[in-house]
Amino acid sequence: MAIEDIKQAIAEQAQKEIVEIETAGQQKIDEIKSGWNKKIEARKEEIIGITKLKAEQKIQQTSFKIKSKNQAEILDKKHQLINQVYKKVEDKLNELSPTDYIELMKKIINRLPETDGKLISAKGKQGLLKKALGKSDREYKLATETVNKSGGFIFHSGDIDIDNTFPILINDSREQTILEVCDILFPAEEQNN
């Protein structure tokens, strides 16, 4: 074998080893690239999952806030409606005929304690209250002073003051009837609960 053949054999062997090294290197690069691509995809999925979870939480929070605000607005409207009902009741009391006013005052006077006392009339209603007192079972004095209310009276006896003016009567009635009024005004809610 001549030197040329040896050189040729060495060159071929070197070329073959170069190709094997390059192939092995390329395989290593492909493996690393594939590994990183898998890591990238896994990280993408993780980020997408976290982002979706955060988005769902934000949607739930916003939804809760909106529902709470809506419920507060609905509650406020209901409160306004209930107030209107009791305002209409007070208006109806103010529209009582003199005969009906006297009868109502007589009933209220008869429920008062049987002690000495005086009645302080609503302004402009002294004459009607005097008639009601005359028809009642009680013997109270009628005060000369008045209260600036639309109707009713205040009973005063020693340390006791019982306010039977229309606004107070309405408020007391409200405390006793609010549930019934709500059932009448908002019957659908009873079915939903």
C-alpha positions as CSV (number, residue, x, y, z in Angstrom):
1,M,0.0,0.0,0.0
2,A,1.4,3.1,-1.1
3,I,1.4,6.4,0.9
4,E,-1.3,7.7,-1.3
5,D,-3.5,4.8,-0.4
6,I,-2.7,5.3,3.3
7,K,-3.5,9.0,3.0
8,Q,-6.7,8.1,1.1
9,A,-7.7,5.6,3.8
10,I,-6.9,8.1,6.6
11,A,-8.9,10.8,4.8
12,E,-11.8,8.5,4.2
13,Q,-11.7,7.3,7.8
14,A,-11.5,11.0,9.0
15,Q,-14.4,11.9,6.7
16,K,-16.4,9.0,8.1
17,E,-15.6,10.0,11.7
18,I,-16.5,13.7,10.8
19,V,-19.8,12.6,9.4
20,E,-20.5,10.4,12.5
21,I,-19.5,13.3,14.8
22,E,-21.7,15.7,12.9
23,T,-24.6,13.2,12.9
24,A,-24.2,12.6,16.6
25,G,-23.9,16.4,17.2
26,Q,-27.0,17.0,15.1
27,Q,-28.9,14.3,17.0
28,K,-27.8,15.8,20.3
29,I,-28.9,19.3,19.0
30,D,-32.3,17.8,17.9
31,E,-32.7,16.1,21.3
32,I,-32.0,19.3,23.2
33,K,-34.2,21.3,20.8
34,S,-37.0,18.7,21.3
35,G,-36.6,18.8,25.0
36,W,-36.8,22.6,25.1
37,N,-39.8,22.6,22.7
38,K,-41.5,20.2,25.2
39,K,-40.6,22.5,28.1
40,I,-41.9,25.5,26.1
41,E,-45.2,23.7,25.4
42,A,-45.6,22.6,29.0
43,R,-44.9,26.1,30.2
44,K,-47.4,27.5,27.6
45,E,-50.0,25.1,29.0
46,E,-49.2,26.1,32.5
47,I,-49.4,29.8,31.8
48,I,-52.6,29.3,29.8
49,G,-54.1,27.3,32.7
50,I,-53.0,29.9,35.3
51,T,-54.4,32.7,33.1
52,K,-57.7,30.9,32.6
53,L,-58.0,30.3,36.3
54,K,-57.3,34.0,37.0
55,A,-59.7,35.1,34.3
56,E,-62.4,32.8,35.8
57,Q,-61.7,34.3,39.3
58,K,-62.0,37.8,37.9
59,I,-65.3,36.9,36.1
60,Q,-66.7,35.5,39.4
61,Q,-65.6,38.5,41.4
62,T,-67.0,40.9,38.9
63,S,-70.2,38.9,38.6
64,F,-70.5,38.9,42.4
65,K,-70.0,42.6,42.6
66,I,-72.6,43.2,39.8
67,K,-75.1,40.9,41.5
68,S,-74.5,42.6,44.9
69,K,-75.0,46.0,43.3
70,N,-78.1,44.9,41.6
71,Q,-79.5,43.4,44.8
72,A,-78.7,46.6,46.6
73,E,-80.5,48.6,44.0
74,I,-83.5,46.2,44.0
75,L,-83.6,46.4,47.8
76,D,-83.5,50.2,47.7
77,K,-86.3,50.3,45.2
78,K,-88.4,47.9,47.4
79,H,-87.6,50.1,50.4
80,Q,-88.8,53.1,48.5
81,L,-92.0,51.3,47.4
82,I,-92.7,50.2,51.0
83,N,-92.2,53.8,52.2
84,Q,-94.6,55.0,49.5
85,V,-97.2,52.5,50.8
86,Y,-97.0,53.8,54.4
87,K,-97.0,57.4,53.1
88,K,-100.2,56.6,51.3
89,V,-101.6,55.2,54.5
90,E,-100.7,58.5,56.3
91,D,-102.3,60.4,53.4
92,K,-105.5,58.3,53.8
93,L,-105.5,59.1,57.6
94,N,-105.2,62.8,56.8
95,E,-108.2,62.5,54.4
96,L,-110.5,60.9,57.1
97,S,-113.9,62.5,57.3
98,P,-114.5,64.3,60.6
99,T,-116.8,61.5,61.7
100,D,-114.2,58.8,60.9
101,Y,-111.5,60.9,62.6
102,I,-113.5,61.2,65.8
103,E,-114.2,57.4,65.8
104,L,-110.5,56.6,65.3
105,M,-109.5,59.1,68.1
106,K,-112.1,57.6,70.4
107,K,-110.7,54.1,69.9
108,I,-107.2,55.3,70.6
109,I,-108.3,57.2,73.7
110,N,-110.1,54.2,75.1
111,R,-106.8,52.2,74.9
112,L,-104.9,54.7,77.0
113,P,-104.1,54.0,80.7
114,E,-106.8,54.9,83.2
115,T,-104.9,57.6,85.0
116,D,-105.1,61.4,85.2
117,G,-103.7,63.0,82.1
118,K,-104.1,65.4,79.3
119,L,-104.4,65.2,75.5
120,I,-102.3,67.5,73.4
121,S,-104.0,67.7,70.0
122,A,-102.5,67.9,66.6
123,K,-102.7,71.5,65.3
124,G,-106.1,72.3,63.8
125,K,-107.8,69.1,65.2
126,Q,-108.6,70.3,68.7
127,G,-112.4,70.4,68.1
128,L,-112.5,66.9,66.6
129,L,-110.3,65.5,69.5
130,K,-112.6,67.2,72.0
131,K,-115.6,65.4,70.4
132,A,-113.8,62.1,70.5
133,L,-112.9,62.6,74.1
134,G,-116.5,63.3,74.9
135,K,-117.5,60.0,73.3
136,S,-114.8,58.0,75.0
137,D,-114.8,56.1,78.3
138,R,-112.0,58.3,79.7
139,E,-112.0,61.7,81.4
140,Y,-108.8,63.5,80.4
141,K,-108.2,67.2,80.1
142,L,-107.7,68.7,76.7
143,A,-104.5,70.8,76.6
144,T,-104.5,74.3,75.1
145,E,-101.1,73.7,73.4
146,T,-100.9,71.7,70.2
147,V,-98.3,69.7,68.3
148,N,-97.4,70.4,64.8
149,K,-98.5,67.1,63.3
150,S,-101.1,66.2,60.7
151,G,-103.3,64.3,63.1
152,G,-103.6,62.4,66.4
153,F,-102.5,63.5,69.8
154,I,-100.0,63.1,72.6
155,F,-101.2,61.7,75.9
156,H,-99.3,63.3,78.9
157,S,-99.6,62.0,82.4
158,G,-96.9,62.7,85.0
159,D,-93.7,61.1,83.6
160,I,-95.5,59.3,80.8
161,D,-95.9,60.6,77.3
162,I,-97.6,58.4,74.8
163,D,-97.3,59.7,71.2
164,N,-100.4,58.9,69.2
165,T,-99.7,61.3,66.3
166,F,-100.1,60.0,62.8
167,P,-96.4,59.6,62.0
168,I,-95.9,57.5,65.2
169,L,-99.0,55.5,64.7
170,I,-97.9,54.7,61.1
171,N,-94.4,53.8,62.3
172,D,-95.8,51.5,65.0
173,S,-98.1,49.9,62.4
174,R,-95.2,49.6,60.1
175,E,-93.3,47.5,62.6
176,Q,-96.3,45.2,63.0
177,T,-97.3,44.9,59.4
178,I,-94.1,45.1,57.4
179,L,-93.9,41.4,56.6
180,E,-97.5,41.3,55.4
181,V,-97.0,44.3,53.3
182,C,-93.8,42.7,51.7
183,D,-95.7,39.5,51.0
184,I,-98.4,41.5,49.3
185,L,-96.0,43.7,47.3
186,F,-93.5,41.0,46.4
187,P,-95.4,37.7,46.2
188,A,-93.1,36.2,43.5
189,E,-90.1,36.1,45.9
190,E,-92.0,33.9,48.3
191,Q,-92.3,31.3,45.5
192,N,-88.6,31.6,44.6
193,N,-87.5,30.9,48.2
